[in-house]
Amino acid sequence: MKLNAAVAEAINRQINSEMQASYVYLAMAAYFDANELSGFSNWFRAHSVEETGHAMKLYDYLVKRGARVDLQGIEAPDTNFSSPLAAVDKAVSMEAGVTQQIHELFELAHETKEYGTQPIMHWFLDEQNSEEDLFRGLQDQVAAAGDSRWHLLDLDRQLATRAGS
């Protein structure tokens, strides 16, 4: 059975969102590299790769279901942040937005009785729960470090050993 056209369109938009997130995380990595926080950079680079993987999972699903993949342009990300916390705050906000998009996509799959799409949406819902928890935890740690370079460097060393986890 061919994939519902509205669901295919929504999945194409989600591919775009995942690629945008990947690009933003790469910009954050560049920000942290410029501020000599290579552990943070490594962590955000790993998340950039992960977001690209999410996009490819959706891409492959569209292909498998016989739907057309329709790639769109992505916006240039901001590479200037006022602080490490500002960068992480943006990441937390972005993850919450992606979670909302996944909820909407799941709802659309339900409304259109696109039952074959629901299992992949369950996977993404579980993934987003984990991502939000992970990013909020990092947000708490960076907020606790405050303006202390020493504490940021200590956190940076920790992030270097758990790149992307």
N, C-alpha and C positions, 0 to 999 in steps of 0.2 A: 504494500500500500504506500502510495506516494505521501510524503510529508505535507501536512497542511501548510498552505502558502503563507498564512499569517505567522505561523510558528517558525517557518524557515526564515522569514524576514526578521523576526525578533532574534533568532539565533545569529543571523548575520550581524545584527546590531551588537549583540553580545560579544561576538568575535572582535569587533572593532573596539569595544570597551576593554576587553582583555589586553589587546595590543596597546591601547592607550595607557593602561596601567603599567604594562611592561616598559613603555617608553618613559613614563614618569619615574618609575623606580630606577631606571638607568640614569636619569637626570639627577635623582637624589644621590646615587652612587658617585656621580661626578662632583656633586656639591661636597660630599664627605671626603672624597679624594683631595679636593682643593683645600680642605681644612685639615688635612693630615690625620684623618680618622679612617684608616684603611679597613679596620674591622667592620665599621658601619657600612663602608663602601662595598665590601665583600658580601655582607648580608643583603644589602639592597640589590646588588647584581644578581645574587642567587634568586631573589624574589622576582626580578625582571625575567629571568629564564623561566621561572615557574609560571608566570602569567602568560608567557608565550606558549608554554605547554598547555595551559588551559584553552587558549585560543585554538590551538591545533586539535585538541580533543573535540571541540565543537565543529571545527572544520571537517574533521574525519567523520563526525556524526552526520553532517549534512551530505557529504559524499556518499556515505553508506545508505542513506535514505533517498538518494536520487535527487536531492535538491541542489540548486545552483549556489555556489559560494560567490558572494558579491562583496568583495573587499572595498572598503572606503578609506579615505585619507584619515590620518590622525594628526592632531594638533601638536605643535611644538610645545614641549613641556617647559615649565618655569625651572630654571636652574639656580635661581637666587633665593635663598631662604634666609630669614633674619637670625636663625639659630638652629641647632640640631633639633630642638623640640618643635620648632615650627615645621620642619620637614616631616618629622614623625607624626605630628598632628594632622598634616595633610594626608599622609598615608592612611591613618586611622579613618579619617573622613572618607577617603576614596574607597576603602574596604567596606565601609557601611553602605556607600552608594552602590557598590557592586552587589552586596547582599540584597538590597532592595530590588535591583534589576533582576536578580535570579528569582526572587519571590514573584515578581510580576511575570516572568517567563514561565514559571511553574504554574501560576494561576491561568495564564493563557493556554498552556498545554491541557490543563484540566477543563477549562471552558470549551475548548474545541475538541475535546475527547481524543486528544493526541496522546493516548495512553503509552505508546512506545517511547515517547520523549520523557515521560515522568521519571524513569530510573536514572537517566543521566542528570536530570535536574535534582534528584535526591543526592547524587554524588556531589554536585556543586553546592547544594545547601549545607551538607556536612563539611565540605571544604571551607566554605565561607565562615561557618561557626568557628572552625579551628583558626582561620586566618585572623578573624576579628579578635579572638582571645590572644593570639600571639602578638599582634600589633598593639593591643591595649596594654599588654604586659611590658612591651618595649617602651611605650609612652610613659607608663608609670616610672620605669627605671630612669629614663632620660629626664623626666620632671624632677625626680628625686636628686639626680646629679646636679641639677640647676646650672649655675654658671661656673661651677668648679671644673677647671680643665683636668685636674687630677682625677676626679670621679668619672668624667667623660672618657679619659684615657683608660681607666680601669674597665669601664663598660665596653669600650672599643676592643680591648684585649679579649673580653668574654665573647663578644660577637664574632671575632675572628675565628674562634674555635667552634662555633655553632652556625656557620654560614648557612643562612636560609632556613634553618630548622624551626 
